[in-house]
Amino acid sequence: MEPELRGLYAITPWPLAEQQVLQLAEQALRGGAAVLQLRDKSDDAPRRLRLARALREACQRHRALFIVNDDLALAQAVGADGVHLGRDDTDLAQARAQAPELIIGVSCYASLERAERAQALGADYVAFGRFFASRSKPEASPAPLEVLRQARERLFLPVVAIGGITLDNAPRLLAAGAQALAVIDGLFGQVDVEASARRFAGLFARGDILAPFQID
């Protein structure tokens, strides 16, 4: 059985040197990140392959899910657990046909209709956001908290929140229905990444916050 898609969903910061990415990722995983996504926008294919292989191994050691952003071929090449797709990436139906073994997540921004289409086409989880001002994607359109509540009512997939998430505002997202929190700067921009990850993970420790969603 795979680890849960629930909890802290850490997304690697970019741009950074390879060794920095690996060190920060290891700290997040030690702190309890349940999911780690490689987000690397470089055109350096050998770098991306090295990072993906190393991060996959780190996730295996820590029993966390490893997701590759945007790159289906890379996810398959390194035996990742899954791939995350945005609106400009590989078509979901095509990705599902090519990679039936992978967890596929889809960015839905503030659109429940997009999420419902993704669910119908075989997505394994959906992500909404940004919910707060984001240093990683300052141009991203905002999403209302209400979209999380409606998603939990209308979908049976895990719901991930992303965008400007901090330890201060995270409880609002959990209360609205988020089952995982995708965090970049609010985690990797902190002085002590491991301690921050532990605090984020601790938000999910109480069983009465959310029932866990298990991917079979």
C-alpha positions as CSV (number, residue, x, y, z in Angstrom):
1,M,0.0,0.0,0.0
2,E,1.2,3.5,-0.9
3,P,1.8,6.2,1.7
4,E,-1.2,8.6,2.2
5,L,-1.7,11.6,0.0
6,R,-2.4,13.6,3.1
7,G,-0.3,16.0,5.1
8,L,2.6,18.3,4.1
9,Y,3.2,18.3,0.4
10,A,6.7,19.9,-0.1
11,I,7.6,21.4,-3.4
12,T,11.3,22.0,-4.1
13,P,12.3,25.6,-4.6
14,W,13.7,26.8,-7.9
15,P,16.2,28.0,-9.0
16,L,18.8,26.6,-6.7
17,A,22.0,24.6,-7.0
18,E,21.5,20.8,-7.1
19,Q,23.1,20.2,-3.7
20,Q,21.0,22.8,-2.1
21,V,17.8,21.2,-3.4
22,L,18.9,17.8,-2.1
23,Q,19.9,19.2,1.3
24,L,16.6,21.1,1.8
25,A,14.5,18.2,0.5
26,E,16.2,15.9,3.0
27,Q,15.4,18.3,5.8
28,A,11.8,18.5,4.8
29,L,11.5,14.7,4.7
30,R,13.1,14.3,8.1
31,G,10.6,16.8,9.4
32,G,7.7,14.7,8.2
33,A,6.8,15.7,4.6
34,A,4.4,13.1,3.3
35,V,4.9,14.1,-0.4
36,L,7.8,15.7,-2.2
37,Q,7.5,17.2,-5.6
38,L,10.4,18.1,-7.8
39,R,9.7,21.4,-9.5
40,D,12.7,22.3,-11.7
41,K,12.1,24.6,-14.7
42,S,15.6,24.3,-16.1
43,D,16.4,22.9,-19.6
44,D,19.3,20.9,-18.2
45,A,18.0,17.4,-18.7
46,P,21.0,15.6,-17.0
47,R,20.5,17.9,-13.9
48,R,16.8,17.1,-13.8
49,L,17.5,13.3,-14.1
50,R,20.1,13.4,-11.3
51,L,17.8,15.3,-9.0
52,A,14.9,13.1,-9.7
53,R,16.9,9.9,-9.0
54,A,18.3,11.3,-5.8
55,L,15.0,12.6,-4.6
56,R,13.2,9.4,-5.4
57,E,15.7,7.5,-3.3
58,A,15.3,10.0,-0.4
59,C,11.5,9.6,-0.5
60,Q,11.8,5.9,-0.5
61,R,14.0,6.1,2.7
62,H,11.5,8.3,4.4
63,R,8.4,6.5,3.1
64,A,7.1,9.6,1.3
65,L,5.5,9.9,-2.1
66,F,7.7,11.4,-4.9
67,I,6.0,13.4,-7.5
68,V,7.6,15.0,-10.6
69,N,6.1,18.3,-11.8
70,D,5.2,18.7,-15.5
71,D,7.4,15.9,-16.9
72,L,5.7,12.5,-17.5
73,A,8.7,11.0,-19.2
74,L,11.0,11.9,-16.3
75,A,8.6,10.5,-13.8
76,Q,8.4,7.2,-15.6
77,A,12.2,7.1,-16.1
78,V,13.0,7.3,-12.4
79,G,10.1,5.3,-11.1
80,A,8.5,8.2,-9.4
81,D,5.2,7.6,-7.6
82,G,3.5,10.2,-9.7
83,V,3.4,13.3,-11.9
84,H,1.7,16.7,-11.5
85,L,0.1,18.4,-14.5
86,G,-0.9,22.0,-15.1
87,R,-3.0,23.4,-17.8
88,D,-0.1,23.7,-20.3
89,D,1.4,20.2,-19.6
90,T,0.6,16.8,-21.0
91,D,-3.1,16.1,-21.6
92,L,-4.5,14.2,-18.7
93,A,-6.2,11.5,-20.8
94,Q,-3.0,10.9,-22.7
95,A,-1.0,10.8,-19.5
96,R,-3.4,8.3,-17.9
97,A,-3.2,6.1,-21.0
98,Q,0.6,6.3,-21.1
99,A,1.2,5.8,-17.4
100,P,-1.6,3.8,-15.7
101,E,0.8,3.1,-12.8
102,L,1.4,6.7,-11.8
103,I,-0.5,8.9,-9.4
104,I,-1.6,11.9,-11.5
105,G,-2.4,15.2,-9.9
106,V,-3.9,18.1,-11.7
107,S,-3.8,21.9,-11.0
108,C,-7.3,23.2,-11.0
109,Y,-6.7,26.8,-9.9
110,A,-10.1,28.0,-8.7
111,S,-12.2,25.8,-11.1
112,L,-14.4,23.1,-9.8
113,E,-15.4,22.3,-13.3
114,R,-11.8,21.6,-14.2
115,A,-11.5,19.4,-11.1
116,E,-14.6,17.4,-12.1
117,R,-13.3,16.8,-15.6
118,A,-10.0,15.7,-14.1
119,Q,-11.8,13.3,-11.8
120,A,-13.7,11.9,-14.8
121,L,-10.5,11.4,-16.8
122,G,-8.7,9.5,-14.1
123,A,-6.8,12.0,-12.0
124,D,-5.8,10.8,-8.5
125,Y,-5.9,14.2,-6.8
126,V,-6.6,17.8,-7.6
127,A,-4.9,21.0,-6.4
128,F,-6.5,24.4,-5.9
129,G,-4.9,27.8,-5.4
130,R,-3.3,30.2,-4.9
131,F,-5.1,31.0,-1.7
132,F,-2.7,33.6,-0.4
133,A,-0.1,35.9,-1.8
134,S,2.7,33.7,-3.3
135,R,6.4,34.5,-3.7
136,S,6.8,31.5,-6.0
137,K,3.9,32.5,-8.3
138,P,3.0,36.1,-7.6
139,E,1.1,36.4,-10.9
140,A,-1.2,33.4,-10.1
141,S,-4.9,34.2,-9.9
142,P,-6.4,33.9,-6.4
143,A,-8.8,31.2,-5.3
144,P,-11.5,31.5,-2.6
145,L,-11.5,29.2,0.4
146,E,-15.1,28.2,-0.6
147,V,-13.7,26.2,-3.5
148,L,-12.2,23.7,-1.0
149,R,-15.5,23.3,0.8
150,Q,-17.3,22.7,-2.5
151,A,-14.6,20.3,-3.7
152,R,-14.9,18.1,-0.7
153,E,-18.7,18.0,-1.2
154,R,-18.6,17.3,-5.0
155,L,-15.4,15.2,-5.4
156,F,-14.1,11.9,-4.0
157,L,-10.4,12.7,-4.8
158,P,-7.9,14.1,-2.3
159,V,-7.9,17.9,-2.3
160,V,-4.6,19.8,-2.1
161,A,-4.3,23.5,-1.4
162,I,-1.4,25.6,-2.7
163,G,-0.3,29.2,-2.8
164,G,1.3,31.4,-0.1
165,I,0.7,28.8,2.7
166,T,2.3,29.5,6.1
167,L,1.9,27.9,9.5
168,D,-0.3,30.9,10.4
169,N,-2.8,30.5,7.6
170,A,-2.7,26.7,7.2
171,P,-5.4,26.0,9.7
172,R,-7.9,28.0,7.7
173,L,-7.2,25.7,4.7
174,L,-7.6,22.6,6.7
175,A,-10.8,23.8,8.2
176,A,-12.1,24.5,4.7
177,G,-11.4,20.9,3.6
178,A,-7.8,20.7,2.3
179,Q,-6.3,17.2,2.8
180,A,-2.8,18.2,1.9
181,L,-0.9,21.5,1.9
182,A,1.5,22.2,-0.9
183,V,4.2,24.5,0.4
184,I,7.3,26.1,-1.1
185,D,8.5,29.3,0.5
186,G,6.6,28.8,3.7
187,L,8.7,25.7,4.2
188,F,12.0,26.1,2.3
189,G,12.2,29.8,2.9
190,Q,12.5,29.2,6.7
191,V,15.8,29.2,8.7
192,D,15.1,25.7,10.1
193,V,13.4,23.7,7.3
194,E,13.2,20.5,9.3
195,A,11.5,22.2,12.3
196,S,9.1,24.0,10.0
197,A,8.2,20.7,8.3
198,R,7.6,19.1,11.7
199,R,5.2,21.9,12.6
200,F,3.3,21.6,9.3
201,A,3.1,17.8,9.7
202,G,1.9,18.3,13.3
203,L,-1.2,20.1,12.0
204,F,-2.3,16.7,10.7
205,A,-1.5,14.7,13.8
206,R,-5.0,15.1,15.3
207,G,-7.2,12.5,13.9
208,D,-10.3,14.7,14.3
209,I,-9.1,17.3,11.8
210,L,-9.5,15.2,8.7
211,A,-10.0,11.6,7.9
212,P,-7.0,10.3,5.9
213,F,-7.4,9.5,2.2
214,Q,-5.4,6.4,1.2
215,I,-4.4,5.7,-2.4
216,D,-4.7,2.0,-3.1
